[in-house]
Amino acid sequence: MSLSAAKFFTTGSLVVGDLLVQGIFFLVLASVAAGVISVGMTSRKKKRQLDRLEEKLDLLIREAHNKER
């Protein structure tokens, strides 16, 4: 590789390959963070849904219990 070609692949003291690796690492890190946030939001949504279902079941049980009397 000639000296001019070596200058093409570097930016000051930072090598372009280093930038690519750092970019890929950042994307992986961002993907993991997005996944954790997504799982948290999904579990919170399911909990709310289960709470609503539990309230409806409690209401039905109370109504059935009151009809028996």
Buried (B, 14 or more C-beta within 10 A) or exposed (E): EEEEEEEEEEEEEEEEEEEEEEEEEEEEEEEEEEEEEEEEEEEEEEEEEEEEEEEEEEEEEEEEEEEEE
